[in-house]
């Protein structure tokens, strides 16, 4: 019995399109992550030192918290 593979594309056209799509999807994800970190950083910077202490943070840890994926 012979088998004929019909799932492969010619000349890598789909491969190029897939790589372009993945590149754009990664770019959009990076922009969204950057914006989330920016919003988090701005919100935490608006808090007083007392409010930060209430949630267990110090002002120096704001950048680390904003960049972490722990909460997201």
mmCIF file of the N, C-alpha and C atoms, coordinates in Angstrom:
data_MODEL
# 
_entry.id   MODEL 
# 
loop_
_atom_site.group_PDB 
_atom_site.id 
_atom_site.type_symbol 
_atom_site.label_atom_id 
_atom_site.label_alt_id 
_atom_site.label_comp_id 
_atom_site.label_asym_id 
_atom_site.label_entity_id 
_atom_site.label_seq_id 
_atom_site.pdbx_PDB_ins_code 
_atom_site.Cartn_x 
_atom_site.Cartn_y 
_atom_site.Cartn_z 
_atom_site.occupancy 
_atom_site.B_iso_or_equiv 
_atom_site.pdbx_formal_charge 
_atom_site.auth_seq_id 
_atom_site.auth_comp_id 
_atom_site.auth_asym_id 
_atom_site.auth_atom_id 
_atom_site.pdbx_PDB_model_num 
ATOM 1   N N  . UNK A 1 1  ? 0.850  -1.173 0.000  1.00 0.00 ? 1  UNK A N  1 
ATOM 2   C CA . UNK A 1 1  ? 0.000  0.000  0.000  1.00 0.00 ? 1  UNK A CA 1 
ATOM 3   C C  . UNK A 1 1  ? 0.898  1.238  0.000  1.00 0.00 ? 1  UNK A C  1 
ATOM 4   N N  . UNK A 1 2  ? 0.618  2.182  -0.831 1.00 0.00 ? 2  UNK A N  1 
ATOM 5   C CA . UNK A 1 2  ? 1.410  3.398  -0.947 1.00 0.00 ? 2  UNK A CA 1 
ATOM 6   C C  . UNK A 1 2  ? 0.743  4.528  -0.170 1.00 0.00 ? 2  UNK A C  1 
ATOM 7   N N  . UNK A 1 3  ? 1.560  5.427  0.340  1.00 0.00 ? 3  UNK A N  1 
ATOM 8   C CA . UNK A 1 3  ? 1.050  6.590  1.071  1.00 0.00 ? 3  UNK A CA 1 
ATOM 9   C C  . UNK A 1 3  ? 1.511  7.850  0.349  1.00 0.00 ? 3  UNK A C  1 
ATOM 10  N N  . UNK A 1 4  ? 0.654  8.817  0.301  1.00 0.00 ? 4  UNK A N  1 
ATOM 11  C CA . UNK A 1 4  ? 0.961  10.074 -0.365 1.00 0.00 ? 4  UNK A CA 1 
ATOM 12  C C  . UNK A 1 4  ? 0.763  11.193 0.654  1.00 0.00 ? 4  UNK A C  1 
ATOM 13  N N  . UNK A 1 5  ? 1.831  11.925 0.950  1.00 0.00 ? 5  UNK A N  1 
ATOM 14  C CA . UNK A 1 5  ? 1.790  12.984 1.956  1.00 0.00 ? 5  UNK A CA 1 
ATOM 15  C C  . UNK A 1 5  ? 1.303  14.276 1.327  1.00 0.00 ? 5  UNK A C  1 
ATOM 16  N N  . UNK A 1 6  ? 0.165  14.761 1.766  1.00 0.00 ? 6  UNK A N  1 
ATOM 17  C CA . UNK A 1 6  ? -0.400 16.000 1.215  1.00 0.00 ? 6  UNK A CA 1 
ATOM 18  C C  . UNK A 1 6  ? -0.322 17.156 2.193  1.00 0.00 ? 6  UNK A C  1 
ATOM 19  N N  . UNK A 1 7  ? 0.362  16.972 3.322  1.00 0.00 ? 7  UNK A N  1 
ATOM 20  C CA . UNK A 1 7  ? 0.394  18.028 4.334  1.00 0.00 ? 7  UNK A CA 1 
ATOM 21  C C  . UNK A 1 7  ? 1.549  18.992 4.159  1.00 0.00 ? 7  UNK A C  1 
ATOM 22  N N  . UNK A 1 8  ? 2.514  18.681 3.329  1.00 0.00 ? 8  UNK A N  1 
ATOM 23  C CA . UNK A 1 8  ? 3.662  19.560 3.143  1.00 0.00 ? 8  UNK A CA 1 
ATOM 24  C C  . UNK A 1 8  ? 3.366  20.606 2.081  1.00 0.00 ? 8  UNK A C  1 
ATOM 25  N N  . UNK A 1 9  ? 3.832  21.810 2.365  1.00 0.00 ? 9  UNK A N  1 
ATOM 26  C CA . UNK A 1 9  ? 3.634  22.887 1.392  1.00 0.00 ? 9  UNK A CA 1 
ATOM 27  C C  . UNK A 1 9  ? 4.844  22.980 0.473  1.00 0.00 ? 9  UNK A C  1 
ATOM 28  N N  . UNK A 1 10 ? 4.674  23.669 -0.601 1.00 0.00 ? 10 UNK A N  1 
ATOM 29  C CA . UNK A 1 10 ? 5.778  23.812 -1.541 1.00 0.00 ? 10 UNK A CA 1 
ATOM 30  C C  . UNK A 1 10 ? 6.600  25.040 -1.205 1.00 0.00 ? 10 UNK A C  1 
ATOM 31  N N  . UNK A 1 11 ? 7.901  24.898 -1.268 1.00 0.00 ? 11 UNK A N  1 
ATOM 32  C CA . UNK A 1 11 ? 8.856  25.998 -1.139 1.00 0.00 ? 11 UNK A CA 1 
ATOM 33  C C  . UNK A 1 11 ? 8.778  26.743 0.192  1.00 0.00 ? 11 UNK A C  1 
ATOM 34  N N  . UNK A 1 12 ? 8.253  26.137 1.228  1.00 0.00 ? 12 UNK A N  1 
ATOM 35  C CA . UNK A 1 12 ? 8.285  26.751 2.547  1.00 0.00 ? 12 UNK A CA 1 
ATOM 36  C C  . UNK A 1 12 ? 7.417  27.974 2.714  1.00 0.00 ? 12 UNK A C  1 
ATOM 37  N N  . UNK A 1 13 ? 6.414  28.154 1.897  1.00 0.00 ? 13 UNK A N  1 
ATOM 38  C CA . UNK A 1 13 ? 5.557  29.329 1.997  1.00 0.00 ? 13 UNK A CA 1 
ATOM 39  C C  . UNK A 1 13 ? 4.856  29.394 3.347  1.00 0.00 ? 13 UNK A C  1 
ATOM 40  N N  . UNK A 1 14 ? 4.301  28.290 3.780  1.00 0.00 ? 14 UNK A N  1 
ATOM 41  C CA . UNK A 1 14 ? 3.598  28.279 5.060  1.00 0.00 ? 14 UNK A CA 1 
ATOM 42  C C  . UNK A 1 14 ? 4.574  28.494 6.209  1.00 0.00 ? 14 UNK A C  1 
ATOM 43  N N  . UNK A 1 15 ? 5.784  27.987 6.082  1.00 0.00 ? 15 UNK A N  1 
ATOM 44  C CA . UNK A 1 15 ? 6.784  28.174 7.126  1.00 0.00 ? 15 UNK A CA 1 
ATOM 45  C C  . UNK A 1 15 ? 7.095  29.652 7.292  1.00 0.00 ? 15 UNK A C  1 
ATOM 46  N N  . UNK A 1 16 ? 7.274  30.358 6.208  1.00 0.00 ? 16 UNK A N  1 
ATOM 47  C CA . UNK A 1 16 ? 7.544  31.795 6.286  1.00 0.00 ? 16 UNK A CA 1 
ATOM 48  C C  . UNK A 1 16 ? 6.376  32.542 6.906  1.00 0.00 ? 16 UNK A C  1 
ATOM 49  N N  . UNK A 1 17 ? 5.174  32.208 6.495  1.00 0.00 ? 17 UNK A N  1 
ATOM 50  C CA . UNK A 1 17 ? 3.983  32.877 7.034  1.00 0.00 ? 17 UNK A CA 1 
ATOM 51  C C  . UNK A 1 17 ? 3.847  32.576 8.517  1.00 0.00 ? 17 UNK A C  1 
ATOM 52  N N  . UNK A 1 18 ? 4.093  31.328 8.902  1.00 0.00 ? 18 UNK A N  1 
ATOM 53  C CA . UNK A 1 18 ? 4.008  30.976 10.319 1.00 0.00 ? 18 UNK A CA 1 
ATOM 54  C C  . UNK A 1 18 ? 5.046  31.713 11.141 1.00 0.00 ? 18 UNK A C  1 
ATOM 55  N N  . UNK A 1 19 ? 6.261  31.810 10.637 1.00 0.00 ? 19 UNK A N  1 
ATOM 56  C CA . UNK A 1 19 ? 7.301  32.543 11.365 1.00 0.00 ? 19 UNK A CA 1 
ATOM 57  C C  . UNK A 1 19 ? 6.955  34.021 11.484 1.00 0.00 ? 19 UNK A C  1 
ATOM 58  N N  . UNK A 1 20 ? 6.404  34.593 10.444 1.00 0.00 ? 20 UNK A N  1 
ATOM 59  C CA . UNK A 1 20 ? 5.999  36.003 10.499 1.00 0.00 ? 20 UNK A CA 1 
ATOM 60  C C  . UNK A 1 20 ? 4.880  36.192 11.513 1.00 0.00 ? 20 UNK A C  1 
ATOM 61  N N  . UNK A 1 21 ? 3.922  35.268 11.520 1.00 0.00 ? 21 UNK A N  1 
ATOM 62  C CA . UNK A 1 21 ? 2.820  35.359 12.474 1.00 0.00 ? 21 UNK A CA 1 
ATOM 63  C C  . UNK A 1 21 ? 3.329  35.229 13.913 1.00 0.00 ? 21 UNK A C  1 
ATOM 64  N N  . UNK A 1 22 ? 4.235  34.289 14.148 1.00 0.00 ? 22 UNK A N  1 
ATOM 65  C CA . UNK A 1 22 ? 4.788  34.098 15.492 1.00 0.00 ? 22 UNK A CA 1 
ATOM 66  C C  . UNK A 1 22 ? 5.565  35.345 15.915 1.00 0.00 ? 22 UNK A C  1 
ATOM 67  N N  . UNK A 1 23 ? 6.333  35.918 14.993 1.00 0.00 ? 23 UNK A N  1 
ATOM 68  C CA . UNK A 1 23 ? 7.070  37.146 15.303 1.00 0.00 ? 23 UNK A CA 1 
ATOM 69  C C  . UNK A 1 23 ? 6.120  38.265 15.709 1.00 0.00 ? 23 UNK A C  1 
ATOM 70  N N  . UNK A 1 24 ? 5.055  38.461 14.946 1.00 0.00 ? 24 UNK A N  1 
ATOM 71  C CA . UNK A 1 24 ? 4.098  39.515 15.270 1.00 0.00 ? 24 UNK A CA 1 
ATOM 72  C C  . UNK A 1 24 ? 3.361  39.229 16.573 1.00 0.00 ? 24 UNK A C  1 
ATOM 73  N N  . UNK A 1 25 ? 3.008  37.972 16.805 1.00 0.00 ? 25 UNK A N  1 
ATOM 74  C CA . UNK A 1 25 ? 2.325  37.615 18.049 1.00 0.00 ? 25 UNK A CA 1 
ATOM 75  C C  . UNK A 1 25 ? 3.239  37.851 19.251 1.00 0.00 ? 25 UNK A C  1 
ATOM 76  N N  . UNK A 1 26 ? 4.518  37.518 19.125 1.00 0.00 ? 26 UNK A N  1 
ATOM 77  C CA . UNK A 1 26 ? 5.474  37.768 20.203 1.00 0.00 ? 26 UNK A CA 1 
ATOM 78  C C  . UNK A 1 26 ? 5.668  39.261 20.435 1.00 0.00 ? 26 UNK A C  1 
ATOM 79  N N  . UNK A 1 27 ? 5.702  40.023 19.358 1.00 0.00 ? 27 UNK A N  1 
ATOM 80  C CA . UNK A 1 27 ? 5.846  41.472 19.479 1.00 0.00 ? 27 UNK A CA 1 
ATOM 81  C C  . UNK A 1 27 ? 4.656  42.076 20.214 1.00 0.00 ? 27 UNK A C  1 
ATOM 82  N N  . UNK A 1 28 ? 3.456  41.657 19.855 1.00 0.00 ? 28 UNK A N  1 
ATOM 83  C CA . UNK A 1 28 ? 2.254  42.159 20.528 1.00 0.00 ? 28 UNK A CA 1 
ATOM 84  C C  . UNK A 1 28 ? 2.260  41.747 22.000 1.00 0.00 ? 28 UNK A C  1 
ATOM 85  N N  . UNK A 1 29 ? 2.655  40.512 22.292 1.00 0.00 ? 29 UNK A N  1 
ATOM 86  C CA . UNK A 1 29 ? 2.713  40.047 23.684 1.00 0.00 ? 29 UNK A CA 1 
ATOM 87  C C  . UNK A 1 29 ? 3.730  40.854 24.486 1.00 0.00 ? 29 UNK A C  1 
ATOM 88  N N  . UNK A 1 30 ? 4.861  41.186 23.881 1.00 0.00 ? 30 UNK A N  1 
ATOM 89  C CA . UNK A 1 30 ? 5.869  42.000 24.568 1.00 0.00 ? 30 UNK A CA 1 
ATOM 90  C C  . UNK A 1 30 ? 5.351  43.406 24.851 1.00 0.00 ? 30 UNK A C  1 
ATOM 91  N N  . UNK A 1 31 ? 4.629  43.984 23.911 1.00 0.00 ? 31 UNK A N  1 
ATOM 92  C CA . UNK A 1 31 ? 4.064  45.321 24.115 1.00 0.00 ? 31 UNK A CA 1 
ATOM 93  C C  . UNK A 1 31 ? 3.020  45.288 25.222 1.00 0.00 ? 31 UNK A C  1 
ATOM 94  N N  . UNK A 1 32 ? 2.196  44.265 25.258 1.00 0.00 ? 32 UNK A N  1 
ATOM 95  C CA . UNK A 1 32 ? 1.180  44.140 26.311 1.00 0.00 ? 32 UNK A CA 1 
ATOM 96  C C  . UNK A 1 32 ? 1.853  43.971 27.671 1.00 0.00 ? 32 UNK A C  1 
ATOM 97  N N  . UNK A 1 33 ? 2.891  43.144 27.747 1.00 0.00 ? 33 UNK A N  1 
ATOM 98  C CA . UNK A 1 33 ? 3.611  42.940 29.006 1.00 0.00 ? 33 UNK A CA 1 
ATOM 99  C C  . UNK A 1 33 ? 4.275  44.233 29.467 1.00 0.00 ? 33 UNK A C  1 
ATOM 100 N N  . UNK A 1 34 ? 4.863  44.975 28.524 1.00 0.00 ? 34 UNK A N  1 
ATOM 101 C CA . UNK A 1 34 ? 5.480  46.259 28.871 1.00 0.00 ? 34 UNK A CA 1 
ATOM 102 C C  . UNK A 1 34 ? 4.444  47.228 29.421 1.00 0.00 ? 34 UNK A C  1 
ATOM 103 N N  . UNK A 1 35 ? 3.279  47.274 28.793 1.00 0.00 ? 35 UNK A N  1 
ATOM 104 C CA . UNK A 1 35 ? 2.242  48.188 29.246 1.00 0.00 ? 35 UNK A CA 1 
ATOM 105 C C  . UNK A 1 35 ? 1.708  47.780 30.623 1.00 0.00 ? 35 UNK A C  1 
ATOM 106 N N  . UNK A 1 36 ? 1.543  46.477 30.849 1.00 0.00 ? 36 UNK A N  1 
ATOM 107 C CA . UNK A 1 36 ? 1.098  46.011 32.166 1.00 0.00 ? 36 UNK A CA 1 
ATOM 108 C C  . UNK A 1 36 ? 2.101  46.392 33.250 1.00 0.00 ? 36 UNK A C  1 
ATOM 109 N N  . UNK A 1 37 ? 3.381  46.235 32.959 1.00 0.00 ? 37 UNK A N  1 
ATOM 110 C CA . UNK A 1 37 ? 4.421  46.606 33.923 1.00 0.00 ? 37 UNK A CA 1 
ATOM 111 C C  . UNK A 1 37 ? 4.410  48.107 34.176 1.00 0.00 ? 37 UNK A C  1 
ATOM 112 N N  . UNK A 1 38 ? 4.196  48.883 33.133 1.00 0.00 ? 38 UNK A N  1 
ATOM 113 C CA . UNK A 1 38 ? 4.145  50.341 33.276 1.00 0.00 ? 38 UNK A CA 1 
ATOM 114 C C  . UNK A 1 38 ? 2.985  50.768 34.160 1.00 0.00 ? 38 UNK A C  1 
ATOM 115 N N  . UNK A 1 39 ? 1.817  50.178 33.928 1.00 0.00 ? 39 UNK A N  1 
ATOM 116 C CA . UNK A 1 39 ? 0.631  50.517 34.712 1.00 0.00 ? 39 UNK A CA 1 
ATOM 117 C C  . UNK A 1 39 ? 0.832  50.108 36.174 1.00 0.00 ? 39 UNK A C  1 
ATOM 118 N N  . UNK A 1 40 ? 1.382  48.917 36.392 1.00 0.00 ? 40 UNK A N  1 
ATOM 119 C CA . UNK A 1 40 ? 1.639  48.454 37.759 1.00 0.00 ? 40 UNK A CA 1 
ATOM 120 C C  . UNK A 1 40 ? 2.640  49.352 38.456 1.00 0.00 ? 40 UNK A C  1 
ATOM 121 N N  . UNK A 1 41 ? 3.719  49.699 37.762 1.00 0.00 ? 41 UNK A N  1 
ATOM 122 C CA . UNK A 1 41 ? 4.738  50.570 38.343 1.00 0.00 ? 41 UNK A CA 1 
ATOM 123 C C  . UNK A 1 41 ? 4.147  51.925 38.714 1.00 0.00 ? 41 UNK A C  1 
ATOM 124 N N  . UNK A 1 42 ? 3.348  52.499 37.837 1.00 0.00 ? 42 UNK A N  1 
ATOM 125 C CA . UNK A 1 42 ? 2.750  53.806 38.129 1.00 0.00 ? 42 UNK A CA 1 
ATOM 126 C C  . UNK A 1 42 ? 1.786  53.739 39.311 1.00 0.00 ? 42 UNK A C  1 
ATOM 127 N N  . UNK A 1 43 ? 1.009  52.669 39.389 1.00 0.00 ? 43 UNK A N  1 
ATOM 128 C CA . UNK A 1 43 ? 0.066  52.521 40.500 1.00 0.00 ? 43 UNK A CA 1 
ATOM 129 C C  . UNK A 1 43 ? 0.807  52.373 41.828 1.00 0.00 ? 43 UNK A C  1 
ATOM 130 N N  . UNK A 1 44 ? 1.877  51.598 41.835 1.00 0.00 ? 44 UNK A N  1 
ATOM 131 C CA . UNK A 1 44 ? 2.632  51.416 43.071 1.00 0.00 ? 44 UNK A CA 1 
ATOM 132 C C  . UNK A 1 44 ? 3.416  52.666 43.456 1.00 0.00 ? 44 UNK A C  1 
ATOM 133 N N  . UNK A 1 45 ? 3.894  53.409 42.476 1.00 0.00 ? 45 UNK A N  1 
ATOM 134 C CA . UNK A 1 45 ? 4.623  54.638 42.776 1.00 0.00 ? 45 UNK A CA 1 
ATOM 135 C C  . UNK A 1 45 ? 3.721  55.700 43.399 1.00 0.00 ? 45 UNK A C  1 
ATOM 136 N N  . UNK A 1 46 ? 2.422  55.623 43.119 1.00 0.00 ? 46 UNK A N  1 
ATOM 137 C CA . UNK A 1 46 ? 1.477  56.594 43.687 1.00 0.00 ? 46 UNK A CA 1 
ATOM 138 C C  . UNK A 1 46 ? 1.157  56.312 45.150 1.00 0.00 ? 46 UNK A C  1 
ATOM 139 N N  . UNK A 1 47 ? 1.503  55.114 45.640 1.00 0.00 ? 47 UNK A N  1 
ATOM 140 C CA . UNK A 1 47 ? 1.229  54.775 47.032 1.00 0.00 ? 47 UNK A CA 1 
ATOM 141 C C  . UNK A 1 47 ? 2.265  55.414 47.951 1.00 0.00 ? 47 UNK A C  1 
ATOM 142 N N  . UNK A 1 48 ? 1.858  55.681 49.187 1.00 0.00 ? 48 UNK A N  1 
ATOM 143 C CA . UNK A 1 48 ? 2.796  56.209 50.180 1.00 0.00 ? 48 UNK A CA 1 
ATOM 144 C C  . UNK A 1 48 ? 3.633  55.062 50.718 1.00 0.00 ? 48 UNK A C  1 
ATOM 145 N N  . UNK A 1 49 ? 4.704  55.419 51.440 1.00 0.00 ? 49 UNK A N  1 
ATOM 146 C CA . UNK A 1 49 ? 5.551  54.392 52.033 1.00 0.00 ? 49 UNK A CA 1 
ATOM 147 C C  . UNK A 1 49 ? 4.764  53.549 53.032 1.00 0.00 ? 49 UNK A C  1 
ATOM 148 N N  . UNK A 1 50 ? 3.854  54.158 53.745 1.00 0.00 ? 50 UNK A N  1 
ATOM 149 C CA . UNK A 1 50 ? 3.017  53.429 54.708 1.00 0.00 ? 50 UNK A CA 1 
ATOM 150 C C  . UNK A 1 50 ? 2.115  52.424 53.981 1.00 0.00 ? 50 UNK A C  1 
ATOM 151 N N  . UNK A 1 51 ? 1.513  52.839 52.883 1.00 0.00 ? 51 UNK A N  1 
ATOM 152 C CA . UNK A 1 51 ? 0.645  51.939 52.115 1.00 0.00 ? 51 UNK A CA 1 
ATOM 153 C C  . UNK A 1 51 ? 1.448  50.777 51.514 1.00 0.00 ? 51 UNK A C  1 
ATOM 154 N N  . UNK A 1 52 ? 2.659  51.074 51.053 1.00 0.00 ? 52 UNK A N  1 
ATOM 155 C CA . UNK A 1 52 ? 3.522  50.018 50.527 1.00 0.00 ? 52 UNK A CA 1 
ATOM 156 C C  . UNK A 1 52 ? 3.898  49.031 51.631 1.00 0.00 ? 52 UNK A C  1 
ATOM 157 N N  . UNK A 1 53 ? 4.188  49.557 52.826 1.00 0.00 ? 53 UNK A N  1 
ATOM 158 C CA . UNK A 1 53 ? 4.526  48.678 53.952 1.00 0.00 ? 53 UNK A CA 1 
ATOM 159 C C  . UNK A 1 53 ? 3.333  47.798 54.324 1.00 0.00 ? 53 UNK A C  1 
ATOM 160 N N  . UNK A 1 54 ? 2.125  48.319 54.192 1.00 0.00 ? 54 UNK A N  1 
ATOM 161 C CA . UNK A 1 54 ? 0.926  47.542 54.505 1.00 0.00 ? 54 UNK A CA 1 
ATOM 162 C C  . UNK A 1 54 ? 0.782  46.325 53.594 1.00 0.00 ? 54 UNK A C  1 
ATOM 163 N N  . UNK A 1 55 ? 1.237  46.438 52.364 1.00 0.00 ? 55 UNK A N  1 
ATOM 164 C CA . UNK A 1 55 ? 1.137  45.290 51.442 1.00 0.00 ? 55 UNK A CA 1 
ATOM 165 C C  . UNK A 1 55 ? 2.452  44.521 51.349 1.00 0.00 ? 55 UNK A C  1 
ATOM 166 N N  . UNK A 1 56 ? 3.406  44.881 52.214 1.00 0.00 ? 56 UNK A N  1 
ATOM 167 C CA . UNK A 1 56 ? 4.657  44.133 52.305 1.00 0.00 ? 56 UNK A CA 1 
ATOM 168 C C  . UNK A 1 56 ? 5.690  44.478 51.259 1.00 0.00 ? 56 UNK A C  1 
ATOM 169 N N  . UNK A 1 57 ? 5.670  45.711 50.783 1.00 0.00 ? 57 UNK A N  1 
ATOM 170 C CA . UNK A 1 57 ? 6.645  46.143 49.776 1.00 0.00 ? 57 UNK A CA 1 
ATOM 171 C C  . UNK A 1 57 ? 7.451  47.324 50.268 1.00 0.00 ? 57 UNK A C  1 
ATOM 172 N N  . UNK A 1 58 ? 8.620  47.471 49.682 1.00 0.00 ? 58 UNK A N  1 
ATOM 173 C CA . UNK A 1 58 ? 9.416  48.678 49.877 1.00 0.00 ? 58 UNK A CA 1 
ATOM 174 C C  . UNK A 1 58 ? 9.504  49.386 48.536 1.00 0.00 ? 58 UNK A C  1 
ATOM 175 N N  . UNK A 1 59 ? 9.768  50.659 48.588 1.00 0.00 ? 59 UNK A N  1 
ATOM 176 C CA . UNK A 1 59 ? 9.801  51.440 47.347 1.00 0.00 ? 59 UNK A CA 1 
ATOM 177 C C  . UNK A 1 59 ? 10.846 50.900 46.367 1.00 0.00 ? 59 UNK A C  1 
ATOM 178 N N  . UNK A 1 60 ? 11.940 50.366 46.873 1.00 0.00 ? 60 UNK A N  1 
ATOM 179 C CA . UNK A 1 60 ? 12.990 49.833 46.009 1.00 0.00 ? 60 UNK A CA 1 
ATOM 180 C C  . UNK A 1 60 ? 12.606 48.554 45.282 1.00 0.00 ? 60 UNK A C  1 
ATOM 181 N N  . UNK A 1 61 ? 11.540 47.897 45.726 1.00 0.00 ? 61 UNK A N  1 
ATOM 182 C CA . UNK A 1 61 ? 11.122 46.631 45.117 1.00 0.00 ? 61 UNK A CA 1 
ATOM 183 C C  . UNK A 1 61 ? 10.043 46.820 44.054 1.00 0.00 ? 61 UNK A C  1 
ATOM 184 N N  . UNK A 1 62 ? 9.649  48.035 43.800 1.00 0.00 ? 62 UNK A N  1 
ATOM 185 C CA . UNK A 1 62 ? 8.557  48.298 42.862 1.00 0.00 ? 62 UNK A CA 1 
ATOM 186 C C  . UNK A 1 62 ? 8.904  47.808 41.455 1.00 0.00 ? 62 UNK A C  1 
ATOM 187 N N  . UNK A 1 63 ? 10.109 48.086 40.987 1.00 0.00 ? 63 UNK A N  1 
ATOM 188 C CA . UNK A 1 63 ? 10.489 47.646 39.632 1.00 0.00 ? 63 UNK A CA 1 
ATOM 189 C C  . UNK A 1 63 ? 10.496 46.130 39.517 1.00 0.00 ? 63 UNK A C  1 
ATOM 190 N N  . UNK A 1 64 ? 10.967 45.454 40.576 1.00 0.00 ? 64 UNK A N  1 
ATOM 191 C CA . UNK A 1 64 ? 10.976 43.988 40.549 1.00 0.00 ? 64 UNK A CA 1 
ATOM 192 C C  . UNK A 1 64 ? 9.567  43.425 40.494 1.00 0.00 ? 64 UNK A C  1 
ATOM 193 N N  . UNK A 1 65 ? 8.667  44.014 41.252 1.00 0.00 ? 65 UNK A N  1 
ATOM 194 C CA . UNK A 1 65 ? 7.275  43.556 41.261 1.00 0.00 ? 65 UNK A CA 1 
ATOM 195 C C  . UNK A 1 65 ? 6.614  43.847 39.919 1.00 0.00 ? 65 UNK A C  1 
ATOM 196 N N  . UNK A 1 66 ? 6.868  45.001 39.357 1.00 0.00 ? 66 UNK A N  1 
ATOM 197 C CA . UNK A 1 66 ? 6.249  45.377 38.083 1.00 0.00 ? 66 UNK A CA 1 
ATOM 198 C C  . UNK A 1 66 ? 6.708  44.465 36.948 1.00 0.00 ? 66 UNK A C  1 
ATOM 199 N N  . UNK A 1 67 ? 7.968  44.014 36.991 1.00 0.00 ? 67 UNK A N  1 
ATOM 200 C CA . UNK A 1 67 ? 8.498  43.169 35.929 1.00 0.00 ? 67 UNK A CA 1 
ATOM 201 C C  . UNK A 1 67 ? 8.234  41.693 36.131 1.00 0.00 ? 67 UNK A C  1 
ATOM 202 N N  . UNK A 1 68 ? 7.807  41.292 37.330 1.00 0.00 ? 68 UNK A N  1 
ATOM 203 C CA . UNK A 1 68 ? 7.644  39.867 37.605 1.00 0.00 ? 68 UNK A CA 1 
ATOM 204 C C  . UNK A 1 68 ? 6.352  39.347 36.992 1.00 0.00 ? 68 UNK A C  1 
ATOM 205 N N  . UNK A 1 69 ? 6.329  38.061 36.719 1.00 0.00 ? 69 UNK A N  1 
ATOM 206 C CA . UNK A 1 69 ? 5.136  37.391 36.197 1.00 0.00 ? 69 UNK A CA 1 
ATOM 207 C C  . UNK A 1 69 ? 4.396  36.665 37.293 1.00 0.00 ? 69 UNK A C  1 
ATOM 208 N N  . UNK A 1 70 ? 4.761  36.931 38.536 1.00 0.00 ? 70 UNK A N  1 
ATOM 209 C CA . UNK A 1 70 ? 4.174  36.199 39.662 1.00 0.00 ? 70 UNK A CA 1 
ATOM 210 C C  . UNK A 1 70 ? 2.673  36.456 39.778 1.00 0.00 ? 70 UNK A C  1 
ATOM 211 N N  . UNK A 1 71 ? 2.257  37.689 39.627 1.00 0.00 ? 71 UNK A N  1 
ATOM 212 C CA . UNK A 1 71 ? 0.844  38.045 39.801 1.00 0.00 ? 71 UNK A CA 1 
ATOM 213 C C  . UNK A 1 71 ? 0.056  37.762 38.547 1.00 0.00 ? 71 UNK A C  1 
ATOM 214 N N  . UNK A 1 72 ? 0.639  37.944 37.376 1.00 0.00 ? 72 UNK A N  1 
ATOM 215 C CA . UNK A 1 72 ? -0.093 37.799 36.131 1.00 0.00 ? 72 UNK A CA 1 
ATOM 216 C C  . UNK A 1 72 ? -0.420 36.400 35.832 1.00 0.00 ? 72 UNK A C  1 
# 
